[in-house]
Amino acid sequence: MNYVITGSIGHISKPIVQGLTKLGHAVTVITSKADNTAAIEALGATAAVGSVEDADFVKATFAGADAVYLMIPPKWGVTGWRAFQNGIADNYIEAIRANDIQFVVLLSSIGAHKGEGTGPVDGLYDMEQKLKTVEGLNVKSLRPSYFMYNLFAMIGLVKQAGIMGANFGDDKLVLVHTDDIAEAALQNLLNLDFTGFQVQYVAGDERTGAEIAQILGEAIGKPQTPWVVFSDEQNREGMIQAGLNDEMADKYTEMGASLRDGSMQADYFANRPAKLGKIKLEDFARQEFAPAFNA
């Protein structure tokens, strides 16, 4: 089989590439950095160096693919974030149509059922809707929950203020490790047994903010660390101080508010997967968070 993988060799894409090449499949990896070529080739894949913002490049790279894995890469500092996401989505759709691609595995997100009020996830709703318009296309839209990886942002808070927190956290936050997302994507790419447009939620754990603070705190020898639920304004100001522009601070604050009011996770709980991922918060705390905190 011939696969095209977007996302270069990041936390999710790299394990996907490894899994496919190990079984002898031909894999092309789109990367914006030529410096990644050697690492991609070391995995047994072919590097296609270019930008997913370049429609002609995407169209040429998708040629001959049996299936593609799609993700919209972050672009920090961009203004008009949703328009940026839609531009890339349109490039993908054009390339899919031009090359008669039959199967897509999409990295979407929990909250993509809403379309409004989830900050950076609103554009993923648009991506899902665009894919639904392609006649004959089979799509598995993976909607992972809050990345455990994002909890690394708590390290600075603990060291500077002795707390963890966000503008959400009183209720359960659905968490997932990127390795479990990669495994779900890989299995779908290998099996290609989905038809039409299908959604698959990917989650590994469900914890309140207080439980997150306790588990991460225990791993770093600070088990009494509290989780503080910030106001939206406090959250926004903290993000601006961390270097985000006004638009991105607003978007991520909006996403946090939708987690707080329950709307972002509502469809997940209505369609909760029967089986959660392998990696629990305790595993992440011990194996990754504590070493990063003590580095």
C-alpha positions in Angstrom: 0.0 0.0 0.0 1.0 3.6 -0.6 0.4 6.0 2.2 0.9 9.8 2.6 1.4 11.1 6.2 1.1 14.7 7.1 2.5 16.1 10.4 6.2 15.3 9.6 7.6 13.1 12.3 5.9 14.6 15.3 4.6 12.9 18.4 1.7 11.2 16.5 3.0 11.0 12.9 6.3 9.3 13.7 4.8 6.2 15.4 2.4 5.9 12.5 5.3 6.0 10.0 7.2 3.4 12.0 4.2 1.1 12.1 3.6 1.3 8.4 7.2 0.9 7.2 7.8 -2.0 9.5 5.1 -3.9 7.6 6.7 -3.1 4.3 4.3 -0.3 3.1 5.5 2.6 1.0 5.2 5.8 3.0 5.7 9.4 2.0 6.0 11.9 4.8 5.2 15.6 4.2 7.6 17.8 6.2 8.2 21.6 6.0 11.8 21.2 7.1 14.5 19.7 4.8 16.5 19.0 8.0 14.0 16.2 8.7 14.8 14.3 5.5 17.5 12.1 7.0 15.4 11.1 10.0 12.4 10.3 7.8 14.5 8.2 5.5 16.0 6.4 8.5 12.5 5.2 9.2 12.2 3.7 5.8 10.0 6.4 4.4 10.3 9.1 1.7 10.4 12.7 2.6 8.3 15.2 0.6 9.7 18.6 1.6 7.2 21.4 1.2 4.2 23.2 2.8 0.7 22.1 3.2 -0.2 25.7 2.5 1.0 25.1 -1.1 -2.0 23.5 -3.0 0.1 22.4 -6.0 2.6 20.7 -3.7 -0.1 18.8 -1.8 -1.8 17.7 -5.0 1.4 16.4 -6.4 2.4 14.6 -3.2 -0.9 12.8 -2.8 -0.6 11.3 -6.3 -0.8 7.4 -6.2 -1.7 7.2 -2.5 -4.1 4.5 -1.3 -4.8 6.4 1.9 -3.7 9.6 3.6 -3.4 10.7 7.2 -4.4 14.3 7.6 -3.7 16.8 10.3 -3.7 20.6 10.3 -0.4 21.7 11.7 -0.3 24.5 14.3 1.1 27.8 13.3 1.8 29.9 16.3 1.5 33.6 15.8 -0.9 33.4 12.9 -3.8 35.7 12.8 -7.1 34.6 11.3 -6.5 31.1 12.7 -9.8 29.6 11.4 -9.2 31.0 8.0 -5.7 29.5 8.1 -7.1 26.1 9.0 -9.7 26.3 6.2 -7.1 27.2 3.7 -5.2 24.0 4.5 -8.4 22.0 4.5 -9.2 23.3 1.0 -5.8 22.2 -0.2 -6.4 18.7 1.2 -9.8 18.5 -0.4 -8.5 19.6 -3.8 -5.7 17.0 -3.6 -8.1 14.3 -2.6 -10.4 15.0 -5.5 -7.6 15.4 -8.0 -6.1 12.0 -7.1 -9.3 10.1 -6.4 -8.1 9.2 -2.8 -10.5 6.7 -1.3 -9.5 6.6 2.4 -8.6 9.4 4.9 -7.8 9.2 8.5 -8.1 12.6 10.0 -6.7 14.0 13.2 -9.7 16.0 14.5 -10.5 16.8 18.1 -13.0 16.3 20.9 -15.4 19.3 20.5 -15.4 19.2 16.7 -19.1 18.4 16.8 -19.9 22.0 17.8 -18.6 24.3 15.1 -18.6 27.4 17.3 -17.2 28.3 20.7 -14.3 25.8 21.0 -11.5 28.2 19.9 -8.9 26.4 17.7 -11.1 23.4 17.3 -13.8 25.3 15.4 -11.7 24.9 12.2 -11.6 21.1 12.6 -15.4 21.1 12.5 -15.0 22.9 9.1 -12.5 20.2 8.0 -14.9 17.4 8.9 -17.7 19.1 7.0 -15.6 19.6 3.9 -14.6 15.9 3.8 -18.2 14.9 4.0 -18.8 16.7 0.6 -16.4 14.4 -1.3 -18.5 11.7 -3.0 -17.2 8.2 -2.4 -14.6 9.2 0.2 -14.3 7.0 3.3 -13.2 9.0 6.4 -12.3 8.0 9.9 -12.3 11.2 11.9 -10.3 10.6 15.1 -11.4 13.0 17.9 -8.8 12.7 20.7 -9.3 14.4 24.0 -7.0 16.8 25.9 -3.4 15.8 25.3 -1.5 14.7 28.4 1.4 16.4 26.7 -0.2 19.8 27.2 0.2 19.3 31.0 3.9 20.1 30.6 2.7 23.7 30.7 2.0 23.2 34.4 5.7 22.9 35.2 6.2 26.6 35.2 3.2 27.2 37.3 4.3 24.8 39.9 7.8 26.2 40.1 6.7 29.8 40.1 3.5 29.7 42.1 3.2 26.3 43.7 -0.1 25.6 41.9 -1.6 24.0 38.8 -4.6 25.2 37.0 -6.6 26.5 34.1 -10.0 28.1 33.4 -11.5 24.6 33.8 -11.0 21.6 35.9 -13.9 21.3 38.5 -15.4 18.4 36.4 -13.7 15.5 34.7 -11.2 16.3 32.0 -10.9 13.6 29.3 -7.1 13.0 28.7 -5.2 11.1 26.1 -1.5 10.3 25.4 -0.3 10.9 21.8 1.0 7.3 21.6 -2.6 6.1 22.0 -3.7 8.5 19.2 -1.0 7.2 17.0 -2.0 3.6 17.6 -5.6 4.4 16.7 -4.6 6.1 13.5 -2.2 3.3 12.6 -4.8 0.6 13.0 -7.3 2.5 10.9 -4.8 3.0 8.2 -3.8 -0.7 8.1 -7.4 -2.0 8.2 -9.2 0.6 6.0 -12.4 -1.1 7.0 -14.5 2.1 7.5 -17.0 3.5 5.0 -18.6 6.9 4.6 -17.8 9.3 7.4 -17.2 7.8 10.8 -16.1 9.4 14.1 -13.8 7.6 16.6 -13.2 9.2 20.0 -9.7 8.5 21.5 -9.2 8.8 25.2 -7.0 7.2 27.9 -8.2 8.7 31.2 -10.8 10.9 32.9 -9.7 13.1 35.8 -10.7 16.2 37.6 -8.3 19.1 37.9 -7.7 18.2 41.6 -6.9 14.6 40.7 -4.5 15.8 37.9 -2.7 18.0 40.4 -2.5 15.3 43.0 -1.2 12.6 40.6 1.4 14.9 38.9 2.2 16.4 42.3 2.9 13.0 43.8 5.3 12.2 40.9 7.4 15.3 41.6 7.2 15.0 45.4 4.6 17.8 45.8 1.4 15.8 46.5 -0.4 18.8 48.1 -0.2 20.9 44.9 -3.7 22.5 44.4 -5.5 22.9 41.1 -6.9 26.4 40.8 -9.7 27.2 38.4 -8.8 30.6 36.9 -11.3 33.2 35.6 -11.3 33.5 31.8 -9.6 36.9 32.1 -6.8 35.5 34.4 -6.4 32.6 31.9 -6.1 35.0 28.9 -3.6 37.3 30.7 -1.5 34.3 31.6 -1.4 33.1 28.0 -0.4 36.6 26.8 2.4 36.7 29.4 3.5 33.3 28.1 3.9 34.8 24.6 0.7 34.0 22.7 -0.8 36.8 20.6 -4.2 38.2 21.5 -6.2 36.1 19.1 -4.6 32.8 20.2 -5.0 33.7 23.9 -8.7 34.4 23.2 -9.1 31.2 21.2 -7.6 28.9 23.9 -9.4 30.7 26.6 -12.7 30.1 24.7 -11.7 26.4 24.4 -11.2 26.2 28.1 -14.5 27.8 28.8 -16.2 25.2 26.6 -14.4 22.5 28.6 -15.7 24.2 31.8 -19.3 24.4 30.7 -19.3 20.8 29.5 -20.2 21.5 25.9 -16.9 20.5 24.4 -16.9 17.0 25.9 -20.7 16.4 25.7 -20.6 14.4 22.5 -17.7 12.3 23.8 -19.7 11.3 26.9 -22.8 10.6 24.8 -20.6 8.3 22.6 -18.0 7.2 25.1 -15.7 4.6 23.7 -16.1 1.1 25.3 -12.3 0.8 25.6 -9.9 3.5 26.7 -6.3 3.8 25.7 -3.4 2.0 27.4 -1.6 5.0 28.9 -3.0 6.4 32.1 -2.2 9.7 33.8 -0.1 7.9 36.4 2.1 6.5 33.6 2.6 9.9 32.1 3.3 11.5 35.5 6.0 9.0 36.3 7.6 8.4 33.0 7.4 11.9 31.4 6.2 14.7 33.6 8.5 14.0 36.5 11.7 13.8 34.4 10.7 17.0 32.6 10.0 18.8 35.9 13.4 17.7 37.3 15.4 18.4 34.1 
